[in-house]
Amino acid sequence: MAETAGALDAYRAVRAEVLLLGGSRSPAHLKGALAALEPVLPSARRVELPGADHQVTCNAAMGGRPAVAADEVRRFLS
């Protein structure tokens, strides 16, 4: 993240559909990054998973909820 700080305009050229997936319990700096990218990316869709944090994709033994994240990715790709 530090390497791309201040380079948001470079993302305006991305034409692919982009899923910005985050959790309601994610750290503020990650939420801020998604909030900054959302209006810059021409075809972005942002989804915030209620009650999830940055480790939502980890396995359940590590406190993750990968099925919830996978459902959103499947929805995005379909």
All heavy atoms as a GROMACS GRO file, in nm:
protein
  563
    1MET      N    1   0.082  -0.119   0.000
    1MET     CA    2   0.000   0.000   0.000
    1MET      C    3   0.086   0.125   0.000
    1MET      O    4   0.053   0.221  -0.067
    1MET     CB    5  -0.094   0.001   0.121
    1MET     CG    6  -0.209  -0.096   0.109
    1MET     SD    7  -0.321  -0.099   0.250
    1MET     CE    8  -0.381   0.068   0.255
    2ALA      N    9   0.195   0.121   0.075
    2ALA     CA   10   0.280   0.239   0.085
    2ALA      C   11   0.340   0.275  -0.051
    2ALA      O   12   0.354   0.393  -0.082
    2ALA     CB   13   0.390   0.216   0.187
    3GLU      N   14   0.373   0.175  -0.131
    3GLU     CA   15   0.435   0.201  -0.261
    3GLU      C   16   0.341   0.270  -0.359
    3GLU      O   17   0.384   0.338  -0.451
    3GLU     CB   18   0.483   0.070  -0.323
    3GLU     CG   19   0.601   0.010  -0.251
    3GLU     CD   20   0.642  -0.124  -0.311
    3GLU    OE1   21   0.599  -0.156  -0.423
    3GLU    OE2   22   0.714  -0.196  -0.243
    4THR      N   23   0.211   0.254  -0.340
    4THR     CA   24   0.115   0.314  -0.433
    4THR      C   25   0.043   0.435  -0.374
    4THR      O   26  -0.046   0.490  -0.437
    4THR     CB   27   0.011   0.210  -0.478
    4THR    OG1   28  -0.057   0.160  -0.364
    4THR    CG2   29   0.077   0.097  -0.555
    5ALA      N   30   0.082   0.476  -0.256
    5ALA     CA   31   0.019   0.592  -0.192
    5ALA      C   32   0.030   0.714  -0.283
    5ALA      O   33   0.136   0.742  -0.339
    5ALA     CB   34   0.083   0.621  -0.057
    6GLY      N   35  -0.080   0.782  -0.302
    6GLY     CA   36  -0.081   0.902  -0.384
    6GLY      C   37  -0.088   0.876  -0.533
    6GLY      O   38  -0.079   0.969  -0.612
    7ALA      N   39  -0.104   0.752  -0.573
    7ALA     CA   40  -0.105   0.717  -0.715
    7ALA      C   41  -0.244   0.675  -0.763
    7ALA      O   42  -0.256   0.596  -0.856
    7ALA     CB   43  -0.004   0.606  -0.741
    8LEU      N   44  -0.347   0.728  -0.703
    8LEU     CA   45  -0.483   0.687  -0.738
    8LEU      C   46  -0.518   0.712  -0.884
    8LEU      O   47  -0.591   0.633  -0.944
    8LEU     CB   48  -0.586   0.756  -0.647
    8LEU     CG   49  -0.597   0.700  -0.507
    8LEU    CD1   50  -0.692   0.786  -0.425
    8LEU    CD2   51  -0.642   0.556  -0.508
    9ASP      N   52  -0.469   0.819  -0.940
    9ASP     CA   53  -0.503   0.850  -1.080
    9ASP      C   54  -0.460   0.739  -1.176
    9ASP      O   55  -0.522   0.720  -1.281
    9ASP     CB   56  -0.444   0.983  -1.123
    9ASP     CG   57  -0.527   1.100  -1.074
    9ASP    OD1   58  -0.647   1.080  -1.046
    9ASP    OD2   59  -0.473   1.210  -1.062
   10ALA      N   60  -0.357   0.665  -1.141
   10ALA     CA   61  -0.311   0.556  -1.228
   10ALA      C   62  -0.418   0.448  -1.243
   10ALA      O   63  -0.422   0.379  -1.344
   10ALA     CB   64  -0.183   0.495  -1.171
   11TYR      N   65  -0.507   0.437  -1.146
   11TYR     CA   66  -0.610   0.334  -1.150
   11TYR      C   67  -0.728   0.372  -1.240
   11TYR      O   68  -0.810   0.287  -1.272
   11TYR     CB   69  -0.659   0.301  -1.009
   11TYR     CG   70  -0.551   0.235  -0.926
   11TYR    CD1   71  -0.475   0.310  -0.837
   11TYR    CD2   72  -0.523   0.100  -0.941
   11TYR    CE1   73  -0.375   0.250  -0.762
   11TYR    CE2   74  -0.424   0.040  -0.867
   11TYR     CZ   75  -0.350   0.116  -0.778
   11TYR     OH   76  -0.251   0.056  -0.705
   12ARG      N   77  -0.737   0.495  -1.281
   12ARG     CA   78  -0.846   0.538  -1.371
   12ARG      C   79  -0.842   0.463  -1.504
   12ARG      O   80  -0.944   0.448  -1.570
   12ARG     CB   81  -0.839   0.688  -1.396
   12ARG     CG   82  -0.875   0.770  -1.275
   12ARG     CD   83  -0.887   0.917  -1.308
   12ARG     NE   84  -0.886   0.996  -1.187
   12ARG     CZ   85  -0.988   1.007  -1.102
   12ARG    NH1   86  -1.099   0.943  -1.125
   12ARG    NH2   87  -0.978   1.081  -0.994
   13ALA      N   88  -0.725   0.416  -1.543
   13ALA     CA   89  -0.710   0.346  -1.670
   13ALA      C   90  -0.756   0.200  -1.664
   13ALA      O   91  -0.768   0.136  -1.767
   13ALA     CB   92  -0.564   0.352  -1.714
   14VAL      N   93  -0.782   0.148  -1.547
   14VAL     CA   94  -0.826   0.009  -1.533
   14VAL      C   95  -0.969  -0.001  -1.585
   14VAL      O   96  -1.060   0.065  -1.535
   14VAL     CB   97  -0.819  -0.038  -1.386
   14VAL    CG1   98  -0.879  -0.177  -1.370
   14VAL    CG2   99  -0.676  -0.034  -1.336
   15ARG      N  100  -0.989  -0.081  -1.686
   15ARG     CA  101  -1.121  -0.095  -1.749
   15ARG      C  102  -1.193  -0.224  -1.709
   15ARG      O  103  -1.310  -0.242  -1.739
   15ARG     CB  104  -1.109  -0.089  -1.901
   15ARG     CG  105  -1.061   0.046  -1.950
   15ARG     CD  106  -1.165   0.153  -1.923
   15ARG     NE  107  -1.111   0.285  -1.952
   15ARG     CZ  108  -1.117   0.387  -1.866
   15ARG    NH1  109  -1.172   0.373  -1.749
   15ARG    NH2  110  -1.067   0.504  -1.898
   16ALA      N  111  -1.124  -0.311  -1.642
   16ALA     CA  112  -1.185  -0.437  -1.598
   16ALA      C  113  -1.283  -0.408  -1.483
   16ALA      O  114  -1.268  -0.310  -1.409
   16ALA     CB  115  -1.078  -0.533  -1.549
   17GLU      N  116  -1.383  -0.493  -1.471
   17GLU     CA  117  -1.472  -0.485  -1.355
   17GLU      C  118  -1.392  -0.528  -1.234
   17GLU      O  119  -1.317  -0.626  -1.239
   17GLU     CB  120  -1.593  -0.575  -1.374
   17GLU     CG  121  -1.684  -0.526  -1.485
   17GLU     CD  122  -1.809  -0.611  -1.499
   17GLU    OE1  123  -1.858  -0.662  -1.398
   17GLU    OE2  124  -1.852  -0.628  -1.614
   18VAL      N  125  -1.407  -0.455  -1.125
   18VAL     CA  126  -1.327  -0.479  -1.005
   18VAL      C  127  -1.420  -0.494  -0.885
   18VAL      O  128  -1.511  -0.413  -0.866
   18VAL     CB  129  -1.228  -0.363  -0.980
   18VAL    CG1  130  -1.152  -0.382  -0.850
   18VAL    CG2  131  -1.134  -0.347  -1.097
   19LEU      N  132  -1.395  -0.596  -0.805
   19LEU     CA  133  -1.468  -0.615  -0.680
   19LEU      C  134  -1.380  -0.565  -0.567
   19LEU      O  135  -1.269  -0.614  -0.547
   19LEU     CB  136  -1.500  -0.763  -0.659
   19LEU     CG  137  -1.564  -0.799  -0.524
   19LEU    CD1  138  -1.700  -0.731  -0.508
   19LEU    CD2  139  -1.578  -0.951  -0.512
   20LEU      N  140  -1.428  -0.466  -0.496
   20LEU     CA  141  -1.359  -0.414  -0.378
   20LEU      C  142  -1.430  -0.477  -0.257
   20LEU      O  143  -1.539  -0.435  -0.220
   20LEU     CB  144  -1.367  -0.261  -0.373
   20LEU     CG  145  -1.303  -0.188  -0.490
   20LEU    CD1  146  -1.336  -0.039  -0.483
   20LEU    CD2  147  -1.153  -0.210  -0.493
   21LEU      N  148  -1.368  -0.576  -0.200
   21LEU     CA  149  -1.431  -0.655  -0.094
   21LEU      C  150  -1.362  -0.626   0.038
   21LEU      O  151  -1.241  -0.637   0.049
   21LEU     CB  152  -1.420  -0.804  -0.129
   21LEU     CG  153  -1.489  -0.903  -0.039
   21LEU    CD1  154  -1.640  -0.879  -0.039
   21LEU    CD2  155  -1.461  -1.045  -0.088
   22GLY      N  156  -1.440  -0.585   0.136
   22GLY     CA  157  -1.385  -0.556   0.268
   22GLY      C  158  -1.482  -0.597   0.376
   22GLY      O  159  -1.594  -0.641   0.348
   23GLY      N  160  -1.438  -0.584   0.498
   23GLY     CA  161  -1.522  -0.620   0.612
   23GLY      C  162  -1.552  -0.500   0.698
   23GLY      O  163  -1.473  -0.406   0.706
   24SER      N  164  -1.666  -0.504   0.764
   24SER     CA  165  -1.705  -0.392   0.851
   24SER      C  166  -1.611  -0.378   0.970
   24SER      O  167  -1.603  -0.270   1.029
   24SER     CB  168  -1.849  -0.410   0.899
   24SER     OG  169  -1.861  -0.524   0.983
   25ARG      N  170  -1.538  -0.483   1.004
   25ARG     CA  171  -1.444  -0.477   1.116
   25ARG      C  172  -1.298  -0.467   1.070
   25ARG      O  173  -1.207  -0.483   1.148
   25ARG     CB  174  -1.462  -0.600   1.204
   25ARG     CG  175  -1.598  -0.601   1.273
   25ARG     CD  176  -1.620  -0.725   1.360
   25ARG     NE  177  -1.506  -0.750   1.444
   25ARG     CZ  178  -1.465  -0.871   1.480
   25ARG    NH1  179  -1.529  -0.978   1.438
   25ARG    NH2  180  -1.359  -0.887   1.557
   26SER      N  181  -1.277  -0.439   0.941
   26SER     CA  182  -1.141  -0.424   0.889
   26SER      C  183  -1.079  -0.296   0.946
   26SER      O  184  -1.150  -0.202   0.982
   26SER     CB  185  -1.143  -0.415   0.736
   26SER     OG  186  -1.177  -0.539   0.680
   27PRO      N  187  -0.946  -0.290   0.951
   27PRO     CA  188  -0.878  -0.169   0.999
   27PRO      C  189  -0.916  -0.046   0.916
   27PRO      O  190  -0.944  -0.056   0.796
   27PRO     CB  191  -0.730  -0.202   0.983
   27PRO     CG  192  -0.722  -0.350   0.977
   27PRO     CD  193  -0.851  -0.396   0.916
   28ALA      N  194  -0.914   0.068   0.980
   28ALA     CA  195  -0.954   0.193   0.915
   28ALA      C  196  -0.872   0.223   0.789
   28ALA      O  197  -0.928   0.272   0.690
   28ALA     CB  198  -0.942   0.309   1.014
   29HIS      N  199  -0.744   0.192   0.789
   29HIS     CA  200  -0.663   0.223   0.671
   29HIS      C  201  -0.704   0.138   0.550
   29HIS      O  202  -0.696   0.184   0.437
   29HIS     CB  203  -0.513   0.210   0.700
   29HIS     CG  204  -0.463   0.072   0.720
   29HIS    ND1  205  -0.477   0.004   0.840
   29HIS    CD2  206  -0.400  -0.013   0.636
   29HIS    CE1  207  -0.425  -0.116   0.828
   29HIS    NE2  208  -0.378  -0.130   0.706
   30LEU      N  209  -0.752   0.017   0.573
   30LEU     CA  210  -0.798  -0.066   0.462
   30LEU      C  211  -0.934  -0.017   0.411
   30LEU      O  212  -0.958  -0.013   0.290
   30LEU     CB  213  -0.806  -0.212   0.503
   30LEU     CG  214  -0.672  -0.276   0.541
   30LEU    CD1  215  -0.692  -0.419   0.587
   30LEU    CD2  216  -0.576  -0.270   0.424
   31LYS      N  217  -1.021   0.021   0.501
   31LYS     CA  218  -1.150   0.078   0.460
   31LYS      C  219  -1.126   0.207   0.382
   31LYS      O  220  -1.193   0.234   0.282
   31LYS     CB  221  -1.238   0.108   0.582
   31LYS     CG  222  -1.295  -0.014   0.645
   31LYS     CD  223  -1.383   0.031   0.762
   31LYS     CE  224  -1.461  -0.081   0.820
   31LYS     NZ  225  -1.558  -0.035   0.920
   32GLY      N  226  -1.030   0.287   0.428
   32GLY     CA  227  -0.998   0.411   0.359
   32GLY      C  228  -0.946   0.387   0.218
   32GLY      O  229  -0.977   0.462   0.126
   33ALA      N  230  -0.866   0.282   0.202
   33ALA     CA  231  -0.813   0.250   0.069
   33ALA      C  232  -0.926   0.212  -0.026
   33ALA      O  233  -0.929   0.257  -0.141
   33ALA     CB  234  -0.711   0.137   0.079
   34LEU      N  235  -1.022   0.133   0.022
   34LEU     CA  236  -1.135   0.095  -0.063
   34LEU      C  237  -1.221   0.217  -0.096
   34LEU      O  238  -1.266   0.233  -0.209
   34LEU     CB  239  -1.220  -0.012   0.004
   34LEU     CG  240  -1.153  -0.148   0.025
   34LEU    CD1  241  -1.251  -0.246   0.090
   34LEU    CD2  242  -1.099  -0.204  -0.104
   35ALA      N  243  -1.242   0.302   0.003
   35ALA     CA  244  -1.322   0.423  -0.019
   35ALA      C  245  -1.255   0.515  -0.121
   35ALA      O  246  -1.323   0.579  -0.201
   35ALA     CB  247  -1.344   0.496   0.113
   36ALA      N  248  -1.124   0.521  -0.119
   36ALA     CA  249  -1.052   0.606  -0.214
   36ALA      C  250  -1.052   0.546  -0.355
   36ALA      O  251  -1.060   0.619  -0.454
   36ALA     CB  252  -0.908   0.626  -0.167
   37LEU      N  253  -1.046   0.414  -0.364
   37LEU     CA  254  -1.043   0.349  -0.495
   37LEU      C  255  -1.180   0.346  -0.563
   37LEU      O  256  -1.189   0.353  -0.686
   37LEU     CB  257  -0.993   0.205  -0.481
   37LEU     CG  258  -0.844   0.187  -0.469
   37LEU    CD1  259  -0.811   0.045  -0.428
   37LEU    CD2  260  -0.776   0.222  -0.600
   38GLU      N  261  -1.284   0.334  -0.486
   38GLU     CA  262  -1.418   0.317  -0.543
   38GLU      C  263  -1.455   0.423  -0.646
   38GLU      O  264  -1.499   0.389  -0.757
   38GLU     CB  265  -1.523   0.310  -0.432
   38GLU     CG  266  -1.661   0.278  -0.480
   38GLU     CD  267  -1.760   0.264  -0.368
   38GLU    OE1  268  -1.732   0.306  -0.254
   38GLU    OE2  269  -1.868   0.209  -0.394
   39PRO      N  270  -1.438   0.551  -0.619
   39PRO     CA  271  -1.476   0.650  -0.721
   39PRO      C  272  -1.376   0.663  -0.836
   39PRO      O  273  -1.408   0.720  -0.939
   39PRO     CB  274  -1.484   0.782  -0.642
   39PRO     CG  275  -1.393   0.762  -0.527
   39PRO     CD  276  -1.399   0.615  -0.494
   40VAL      N  277  -1.257   0.608  -0.819
   40VAL     CA  278  -1.153   0.620  -0.921
   40VAL      C  279  -1.165   0.510  -1.026
   40VAL      O  280  -1.146   0.534  -1.145
   40VAL     CB  281  -1.013   0.617  -0.855
   40VAL    CG1  282  -0.903   0.610  -0.958
   40VAL    CG2  283  -0.995   0.739  -0.766
   41LEU      N  284  -1.195   0.389  -0.982
   41LEU     CA  285  -1.206   0.276  -1.075
   41LEU      C  286  -1.338   0.287  -1.149
   41LEU      O  287  -1.445   0.290  -1.089
   41LEU     CB  288  -1.200   0.144  -0.999
   41LEU     CG  289  -1.064   0.111  -0.939
   41LEU    CD1  290  -1.075   0.001  -0.835
   41LEU    CD2  291  -0.967   0.072  -1.049
   42PRO      N  292  -1.334   0.290  -1.281
   42PRO     CA  293  -1.456   0.312  -1.360
   42PRO      C  294  -1.562   0.204  -1.345
   42PRO      O  295  -1.680   0.232  -1.351
   42PRO     CB  296  -1.406   0.316  -1.505
   42PRO     CG  297  -1.260   0.330  -1.499
   42PRO     CD  298  -1.215   0.285  -1.365
   43SER      N  299  -1.520   0.080  -1.320
   43SER     CA  300  -1.616  -0.030  -1.311
   43SER      C  301  -1.600  -0.107  -1.181
   43SER      O  302  -1.589  -0.229  -1.179
   43SER     CB  303  -1.598  -0.125  -1.430
   43SER     OG  304  -1.623  -0.058  -1.550
   44ALA      N  305  -1.598  -0.033  -1.071
   44ALA     CA  306  -1.580  -0.096  -0.941
   44ALA      C  307  -1.714  -0.121  -0.872
   44ALA      O  308  -1.807  -0.043  -0.887
   44ALA     CB  309  -1.493  -0.009  -0.852
   45ARG      N  310  -1.718  -0.231  -0.801
   45ARG     CA  311  -1.832  -0.259  -0.714
   45ARG      C  312  -1.775  -0.287  -0.576
   45ARG      O  313  -1.687  -0.372  -0.560
   45ARG     CB  314  -1.911  -0.380  -0.763
   45ARG     CG  315  -2.038  -0.399  -0.683
   45ARG     CD  316  -2.118  -0.513  -0.737
   45ARG     NE  317  -2.089  -0.627  -0.651
   45ARG     CZ  318  -2.135  -0.748  -0.670
   45ARG    NH1  319  -2.209  -0.775  -0.775
   45ARG    NH2  320  -2.106  -0.844  -0.588
   46ARG      N  321  -1.822  -0.216  -0.477
   46ARG     CA  322  -1.771  -0.232  -0.341
   46ARG      C  323  -1.873  -0.306  -0.257
   46ARG      O  324  -1.991  -0.274  -0.257
   46ARG     CB  325  -1.741  -0.096  -0.279
   46ARG     CG  326  -1.680  -0.107  -0.142
   46ARG     CD  327  -1.638   0.028  -0.090
   46ARG     NE  328  -1.586   0.016   0.044
   46ARG     CZ  329  -1.564   0.118   0.123
   46ARG    NH1  330  -1.588   0.240   0.080
   46ARG    NH2  331  -1.518   0.099   0.244
   47VAL      N  332  -1.824  -0.404  -0.183
   47VAL     CA  333  -1.908  -0.481  -0.093
   47VAL      C  334  -1.839  -0.484   0.043
   47VAL      O  335  -1.720  -0.515   0.053
   47VAL     CB  336  -1.927  -0.626  -0.144
   47VAL    CG1  337  -2.004  -0.709  -0.042
   47VAL    CG2  338  -1.998  -0.626  -0.278
   48GLU      N  339  -1.914  -0.451   0.147
   48GLU     CA  340  -1.862  -0.460   0.283
   48GLU      C  341  -1.936  -0.573   0.354
   48GLU      O  342  -2.059  -0.571   0.362
   48GLU     CB  343  -1.880  -0.329   0.358
   48GLU     CG  344  -1.816  -0.334   0.496
   48GLU     CD  345  -1.812  -0.198   0.562
   48GLU    OE1  346  -1.719  -0.121   0.535
   48GLU    OE2  347  -1.905  -0.170   0.640
   49LEU      N  348  -1.861  -0.670   0.401
   49LEU     CA  349  -1.920  -0.785   0.468
   49LEU      C  350  -1.942  -0.753   0.615
   49LEU      O  351  -1.846  -0.725   0.688
   49LEU     CB  352  -1.827  -0.907   0.455
   49LEU     CG  353  -1.796  -0.951   0.312
   49LEU    CD1  354  -1.688  -1.058   0.312
   49LEU    CD2  355  -1.921  -1.000   0.244
   50PRO      N  356  -2.067  -0.755   0.661
   50PRO     CA  357  -2.098  -0.722   0.800
   50PRO      C  358  -2.029  -0.819   0.897
   50PRO      O  359  -2.031  -0.940   0.878
   50PRO     CB  360  -2.250  -0.737   0.810
   50PRO     CG  361  -2.299  -0.737   0.670
   50PRO     CD  362  -2.187  -0.789   0.585
   51GLY      N  363  -1.964  -0.763   0.997
   51GLY     CA  364  -1.900  -0.842   1.101
   51GLY      C  365  -1.768  -0.906   1.063
   51GLY      O  366  -1.705  -0.972   1.144
   52ALA      N  367  -1.725  -0.888   0.939
   52ALA     CA  368  -1.600  -0.949   0.892
   52ALA      C  369  -1.483  -0.853   0.912
   52ALA      O  370  -1.499  -0.732   0.911
   52ALA     CB  371  -1.612  -0.987   0.746
   53ASP      N  372  -1.365  -0.913   0.928
   53ASP     CA  373  -1.244  -0.831   0.935
   53ASP      C  374  -1.152  -0.869   0.819
   53ASP      O  375  -1.193  -0.940   0.728
   53ASP     CB  376  -1.175  -0.843   1.071
   53ASP     CG  377  -1.128  -0.985   1.102
   53ASP    OD1  378  -1.121  -1.069   1.011
   53ASP    OD2  379  -1.098  -1.011   1.220
   54HIS      N  380  -1.029  -0.824   0.826
   54HIS     CA  381  -0.935  -0.845   0.716
   54HIS      C  382  -0.905  -0.993   0.692
   54HIS      O  383  -0.862  -1.032   0.584
   54HIS     CB  384  -0.806  -0.769   0.744
   54HIS     CG  385  -0.707  -0.773   0.633
   54HIS    ND1  386  -0.736  -0.728   0.506
   54HIS    CD2  387  -0.579  -0.818   0.628
   54HIS    CE1  388  -0.630  -0.745   0.428
   54HIS    NE2  389  -0.535  -0.799   0.499
   55GLN      N  390  -0.930  -1.077   0.790
   55GLN     CA  391  -0.899  -1.219   0.778
   55GLN      C  392  -1.020  -1.303   0.737
   55GLN      O  393  -1.021  -1.423   0.757
   55GLN     CB  394  -0.840  -1.270   0.909
   55GLN     CG  395  -0.708  -1.204   0.941
   55GLN     CD  396  -0.635  -1.273   1.053
   55GLN    OE1  397  -0.658  -1.389   1.082
   55GLN    NE2  398  -0.546  -1.201   1.117
   56VAL      N  399  -1.117  -1.242   0.677
   56VAL     CA  400  -1.239  -1.314   0.640
   56VAL      C  401  -1.210  -1.432   0.548
   56VAL      O  402  -1.279  -1.533   0.552
   56VAL     CB  403  -1.343  -1.218   0.577
   56VAL    CG1  404  -1.300  -1.172   0.439
   56VAL    CG2  405  -1.480  -1.283   0.571
   57THR      N  406  -1.106  -1.425   0.466
   57THR     CA  407  -1.078  -1.535   0.373
   57THR      C  408  -0.997  -1.647   0.437
   57THR      O  409  -0.976  -1.751   0.375
   57THR     CB  410  -1.003  -1.484   0.248
   57THR    OG1  411  -0.882  -1.420   0.290
   57THR    CG2  412  -1.089  -1.387   0.169
   58CYS      N  413  -0.951  -1.628   0.560
   58CYS     CA  414  -0.878  -1.734   0.629
   58CYS      C  415  -0.974  -1.848   0.664
   58CYS      O  416  -1.096  -1.830   0.665
   58CYS     CB  417  -0.815  -1.681   0.758
   58CYS     SG  418  -0.683  -1.564   0.731
   59ASN      N  419  -0.918  -1.963   0.694
   59ASN     CA  420  -1.005  -2.074   0.731
   59ASN      C  421  -1.074  -2.047   0.865
   59ASN      O  422  -1.031  -1.961   0.943
   59ASN     CB  423  -0.931  -2.208   0.730
   59ASN     CG  424  -0.822  -2.215   0.834
   59ASN    OD1  425  -0.840  -2.174   0.948
   59ASN    ND2  426  -0.708  -2.268   0.796
   60ALA      N  427  -1.179  -2.121   0.892
   60ALA     CA  428  -1.261  -2.099   1.012
   60ALA      C  429  -1.180  -2.116   1.140
   60ALA      O  430  -1.206  -2.047   1.240
   60ALA     CB  431  -1.381  -2.192   1.012
   61ALA      N  432  -1.083  -2.205   1.141
   61ALA     CA  433  -1.000  -2.226   1.259
   61ALA      C  434  -0.922  -2.100   1.296
   61ALA      O  435  -0.885  -2.081   1.412
   61ALA     CB  436  -0.904  -2.343   1.237
   62MET      N  437  -0.898  -2.014   1.197
   62MET     CA  438  -0.827  -1.888   1.222
   62MET      C  439  -0.924  -1.771   1.239
   62MET      O  440  -0.884  -1.655   1.239
   62MET     CB  441  -0.731  -1.859   1.107
   62MET     CG  442  -0.620  -1.962   1.094
   62MET     SD  443  -0.513  -1.929   0.952
   62MET     CE  444  -0.439  -1.773   0.999
   63GLY      N  445  -1.052  -1.801   1.249
   63GLY     CA  446  -1.152  -1.696   1.268
   63GLY      C  447  -1.210  -1.641   1.139
   63GLY      O  448  -1.285  -1.545   1.141
   64GLY      N  449  -1.174  -1.701   1.028
   64GLY     CA  450  -1.224  -1.654   0.899
   64GLY      C  451  -1.362  -1.708   0.867
   64GLY      O  452  -1.414  -1.797   0.934
   65ARG      N  453  -1.419  -1.651   0.763
   65ARG     CA  454  -1.548  -1.695   0.711
   65ARG      C  455  -1.537  -1.702   0.559
   65ARG      O  456  -1.599  -1.625   0.487
   65ARG     CB  457  -1.658  -1.598   0.755
   65ARG     CG  458  -1.675  -1.597   0.906
   65ARG     CD  459  -1.773  -1.498   0.961
   65ARG     NE  460  -1.871  -1.445   0.871
   65ARG     CZ  461  -1.915  -1.319   0.871
   65ARG    NH1  462  -1.867  -1.234   0.958
   65ARG    NH2  463  -2.006  -1.279   0.786
   66PRO      N  464  -1.453  -1.794   0.511
   66PRO     CA  465  -1.425  -1.796   0.368
   66PRO      C  466  -1.548  -1.820   0.281
   66PRO      O  467  -1.553  -1.771   0.168
   66PRO     CB  468  -1.322  -1.909   0.353
   66PRO     CG  469  -1.338  -1.993   0.474
   66PRO     CD  470  -1.384  -1.900   0.582
   67ALA      N  471  -1.646  -1.891   0.330
   67ALA     CA  472  -1.766  -1.916   0.249
   67ALA      C  473  -1.840  -1.787   0.220
   67ALA      O  474  -1.894  -1.768   0.110
   67ALA     CB  475  -1.858  -2.016   0.320
   68VAL      N  476  -1.841  -1.695   0.315
   68VAL     CA  477  -1.908  -1.566   0.296
   68VAL      C  478  -1.837  -1.486   0.188
   68VAL      O  479  -1.900  -1.430   0.098
   68VAL     CB  480  -1.913  -1.487   0.429
   68VAL    CG1  481  -1.967  -1.347   0.408
   68VAL    CG2  482  -1.996  -1.563   0.532
   69ALA      N  483  -1.705  -1.483   0.195
   69ALA     CA  484  -1.626  -1.411   0.093
   69ALA      C  485  -1.642  -1.479  -0.042
   69ALA      O  486  -1.659  -1.412  -0.144
   69ALA     CB  487  -1.479  -1.406   0.134
   70ALA      N  488  -1.639  -1.611  -0.044
   70ALA     CA  489  -1.652  -1.685  -0.170
   70ALA      C  490  -1.787  -1.660  -0.235
   70ALA      O  491  -1.796  -1.648  -0.358
   70ALA     CB  492  -1.632  -1.834  -0.146
   71ASP      N  493  -1.893  -1.649  -0.155
   71ASP     CA  494  -2.025  -1.619  -0.211
   71ASP      C  495  -2.025  -1.486  -0.285
   71ASP      O  496  -2.083  -1.473  -0.392
   71ASP     CB  497  -2.132  -1.617  -0.101
   71ASP     CG  498  -2.168  -1.756  -0.051
   71ASP    OD1  499  -2.135  -1.855  -0.119
   71ASP    OD2  500  -2.230  -1.764   0.058
   72GLU      N  501  -1.959  -1.386  -0.228
   72GLU     CA  502  -1.952  -1.255  -0.293
   72GLU      C  503  -1.870  -1.261  -0.421
   72GLU      O  504  -1.905  -1.199  -0.521
   72GLU     CB  505  -1.894  -1.150  -0.198
   72GLU     CG  506  -1.989  -1.105  -0.092
   72GLU     CD  507  -2.117  -1.041  -0.146
   72GLU    OE1  508  -2.117  -0.982  -0.256
   72GLU    OE2  509  -2.219  -1.052  -0.076
   73VAL      N  510  -1.761  -1.334  -0.419
   73VAL     CA  511  -1.678  -1.347  -0.539
   73VAL      C  512  -1.756  -1.419  -0.648
   73VAL      O  513  -1.756  -1.377  -0.764
   73VAL     CB  514  -1.546  -1.419  -0.508
   73VAL    CG1  515  -1.468  -1.449  -0.635
   73VAL    CG2  516  -1.460  -1.335  -0.412
   74ARG      N  517  -1.828  -1.525  -0.612
   74ARG     CA  518  -1.910  -1.597  -0.711
   74ARG      C  519  -2.017  -1.506  -0.770
   74ARG      O  520  -2.041  -1.503  -0.890
   74ARG     CB  521  -1.977  -1.719  -0.646
   74ARG     CG  522  -1.891  -1.843  -0.649
   74ARG     CD  523  -1.971  -1.966  -0.614
   74ARG     NE  524  -2.002  -1.978  -0.474
   74ARG     CZ  525  -1.919  -2.024  -0.380
   74ARG    NH1  526  -1.797  -2.061  -0.414
   74ARG    NH2  527  -1.955  -2.031  -0.255
   75ARG      N  528  -2.081  -1.428  -0.684
   75ARG     CA  529  -2.185  -1.334  -0.730
   75ARG      C  530  -2.125  -1.233  -0.827
   75ARG      O  531  -2.184  -1.202  -0.930
   75ARG     CB  532  -2.246  -1.264  -0.608
   75ARG     CG  533  -2.384  -1.213  -0.626
   75ARG     CD  534  -2.453  -1.156  -0.502
   75ARG     NE  535  -2.397  -1.178  -0.372
   75ARG     CZ  536  -2.425  -1.283  -0.292
   75ARG    NH1  537  -2.504  -1.379  -0.332
   75ARG    NH2  538  -2.371  -1.294  -0.171
   76PHE      N  539  -2.008  -1.184  -0.796
   76PHE     CA  540  -1.939  -1.087  -0.880
   76PHE      C  541  -1.903  -1.146  -1.016
   76PHE      O  542  -1.917  -1.082  -1.120
   76PHE     CB  543  -1.814  -1.036  -0.809
   76PHE     CG  544  -1.731  -0.943  -0.890
   76PHE    CD1  545  -1.772  -0.813  -0.913
   76PHE    CD2  546  -1.611  -0.985  -0.943
   76PHE    CE1  547  -1.695  -0.726  -0.989
   76PHE    CE2  548  -1.532  -0.900  -1.019
   76PHE     CZ  549  -1.574  -0.770  -1.041
   77LEU      N  550  -1.856  -1.269  -1.017
   77LEU     CA  551  -1.810  -1.332  -1.139
   77LEU      C  552  -1.924  -1.384  -1.228
   77LEU      O  553  -1.902  -1.411  -1.344
   77LEU     CB  554  -1.714  -1.448  -1.107
   77LEU     CG  555  -1.582  -1.405  -1.044
   77LEU    CD1  556  -1.500  -1.527  -1.003
   77LEU    CD2  557  -1.502  -1.315  -1.136
   78SER      N  558  -2.042  -1.396  -1.171
   78SER     CA  559  -2.153  -1.450  -1.252
   78SER      C  560  -2.230  -1.340  -1.324
   78SER      O  561  -2.212  -1.225  -1.307
   78SER     CB  562  -2.248  -1.530  -1.166
   78SER     OG  563  -2.308  -1.449  -1.067
   0.00000   0.00000   0.00000
